Amino acid sequence: MDYRISEPVVGPRGEDILPASVTTAVKVVIVGGFGVGKTTLVGSVSEIRPLTTEEIMTQAGAGVDDLAGVERKSETTVAMDFGRITLNDELVLYVFGTPGQQRFWFLWNGLFEGALGAVVLIDTRRLEDSFDVMGRLEERGVPFIVAINAFPDAPSYPVSELRQALDIPDQVPVIDCDARERGSSRDGLLTLMRYLHTLTTTTAEPR
Amino acid sequence: MSEPERQKKQAWEEGGPERLYVLTSGRQPAERQAPLDMVTLIVSRGEAGPGMQPELAAIVRICDYPLSVAELSAYLHLPVSVVTVLLTELLASNHVEARASVPAKSLPDIELLEAVMHGLQNL
């Protein structure tokens, strides 16, 4: 990634411009391990070509990233893909895909603040990737649902087994999802919203 | 290009700390001001002035219509933290306004959720 200043900055394409009347932006976050389909999900549901935003990571990878041969590299960048859905004349939804590995958790500080909720995307071939992520979301009080991305060669487990294996609380929805399909990705976001709705209407009860 | 030259050029273009420091004049994001979220919408209040720092002018120009901080970061090829510093300056000089994102609460409003669901269903 290079940061350019000499080239003219190109803004959104004509068809990607938000209406001037939009006043409110909300966000949801798609979390999961590397290669689990976050970028695919963002791309399938976004009305714009997904964009990439970056943040600088300074020595956050110390002891984790292999620095052999590049010892002088003290900073690196972490990319997050995001897409956009204009919901009506006033409201726009941003969908961020962010890495779930522990060394990227510093990114969560700004990202989960004010997020409506999160979708934890799971690849049944690598369940362990999502375990820490869910614990971290619970710690932060970020409501989430679990979506199992259907990879053709991935083992299929009954939802009850996955719940047990991943220690997913009973009330948290677990759904199947095909991140490549717009309708399926959209349904994943809808499941999250319905779950949030339920949580909000039952806030009087202790969790 | 000779190898040392190439390395030097790369070090600058890769967004090393030196260049980002120059871009922001060493300023830090203002902690006391309303924090800029990734999805805070930025809208210009006028035209870019002559002699304005190119990055600042670019922001004013492309925020003709509302753009989120994340989109600005993507279009400017700059990290969010750097964009935030530049925006703090533009907000202070009234070149842009920020449309506050929904305040962080433990749980969002029912009406907001219903609007989101309705919008998603219409996709």
Contacts between the chains, C-beta under 8 A, distances in Angstrom:
chain1	res1	chain2	res2	distance
A	1	B	14	7.0
A	1	B	15	6.7
A	1	B	77	7.4
A	2	B	13	4.1
A	2	B	14	5.7
A	2	B	15	6.8
A	2	B	77	7.3
A	3	B	13	7.0
A	3	B	14	7.6
A	3	B	15	4.0
A	3	B	19	6.8
A	3	B	20	7.5
A	3	B	77	5.1
A	3	B	78	5.6
A	3	B	79	7.8
A	4	B	13	7.5
A	4	B	77	5.3
A	5	B	23	7.5
A	5	B	54	6.1
A	5	B	55	6.5
A	8	B	58	7.7
A	9	B	58	3.9
A	9	B	61	7.4
A	9	B	62	6.1
A	9	B	75	5.8
A	9	B	76	5.7
A	10	B	75	6.5
A	11	B	61	7.4
A	11	B	62	3.3
A	11	B	64	7.7
A	11	B	67	7.3
A	11	B	75	5.6
A	12	B	62	7.5
A	12	B	65	7.7
A	12	B	67	7.1
A	12	B	71	7.1
A	12	B	75	7.4
A	17	B	65	4.7
A	18	B	41	7.7
A	18	B	65	5.6
A	18	B	66	4.8
A	18	B	67	7.1
A	19	B	65	7.7
A	19	B	66	8.0
A	20	B	43	7.6
A	20	B	65	5.7
A	20	B	66	6.7
A	22	B	41	6.6
A	22	B	66	5.2
A	22	B	99	7.9
A	23	B	41	7.5
A	23	B	99	5.5
A	24	B	99	7.5
A	24	B	101	7.3
A	24	B	102	6.1
A	24	B	112	7.8
A	25	B	39	4.0
A	25	B	40	7.2
A	25	B	41	5.3
A	25	B	68	5.8
A	25	B	99	7.6
A	25	B	101	5.3
A	25	B	102	7.7
A	26	B	39	7.0
A	26	B	101	7.3
A	26	B	102	5.6
A	26	B	108	7.6
A	26	B	112	6.9
A	26	B	116	6.5
A	27	B	37	8.0
A	27	B	38	6.7
A	27	B	39	4.8
A	27	B	101	7.9
A	45	B	123	7.8
A	51	B	70	7.3
A	51	B	71	6.2
A	51	B	74	3.7
A	51	B	75	7.6
A	52	B	74	5.8
A	53	B	38	7.4
A	53	B	70	4.7
A	53	B	71	8.0
A	53	B	73	4.2
A	53	B	74	5.1
A	53	B	79	8.0
A	53	B	80	5.8
A	54	B	73	6.8
A	54	B	78	8.0
A	54	B	79	5.2
A	54	B	80	7.3
A	55	B	79	5.3
A	55	B	80	5.4
A	55	B	81	6.5
A	56	B	15	7.4
A	56	B	20	7.5
A	56	B	79	5.0
A	56	B	81	6.5
A	74	B	17	7.8
A	75	B	16	7.4
A	75	B	17	6.4
A	77	B	15	6.8
A	77	B	79	6.7
A	80	B	70	8.0
A	82	B	70	5.6
A	82	B	74	7.9
A	84	B	68	7.9
A	84	B	71	7.7
A	85	B	119	6.9
A	85	B	120	7.2
A	85	B	123	7.0
A	86	B	119	7.7
A	87	B	115	6.4
A	87	B	116	5.9
A	87	B	118	7.4
A	87	B	119	2.6
A	87	B	120	7.1
A	88	B	115	6.6
A	88	B	118	7.6
A	88	B	119	5.6
A	91	B	112	7.9
A	91	B	115	5.5
A	91	B	116	7.1
A	91	B	119	6.5
A	92	B	41	7.8
A	92	B	68	7.9
A	93	B	116	6.1
A	93	B	119	7.1
A	93	B	120	7.8
A	94	B	38	7.3
A	94	B	39	4.9
A	94	B	68	6.2
A	94	B	70	6.5
A	96	B	38	7.1
A	96	B	70	7.5
A	110	B	37	7.2
A	110	B	38	6.2
A	110	B	80	7.2
A	111	B	38	6.3
A	113	B	35	8.0
A	113	B	37	6.8
A	113	B	104	5.5
A	114	B	37	5.6
A	114	B	39	7.8
A	114	B	101	6.0
A	114	B	102	6.6
A	114	B	103	7.2
A	114	B	104	3.9
A	116	B	108	5.3
A	116	B	113	7.5
A	116	B	116	7.3
A	141	B	106	6.5
A	143	B	107	7.6
A	182	B	123	7.4
A	186	B	120	5.7
A	186	B	123	5.3
A	189	B	120	5.7
A	190	B	117	6.3
A	190	B	120	5.2
A	190	B	121	7.0
A	193	B	113	5.6
A	193	B	116	5.4
A	193	B	117	4.7
A	193	B	120	6.8
A	194	B	117	7.0
A	196	B	107	7.0
A	196	B	108	6.3
A	196	B	113	5.5
A	197	B	110	6.8
A	197	B	113	5.0
A	197	B	114	7.3
A	197	B	117	7.3
A	199	B	107	5.9
A	200	B	107	4.7
A	200	B	108	6.7
A	200	B	109	7.6
A	200	B	110	5.5
A	200	B	113	6.6
A	201	B	110	6.8
A	203	B	107	6.0
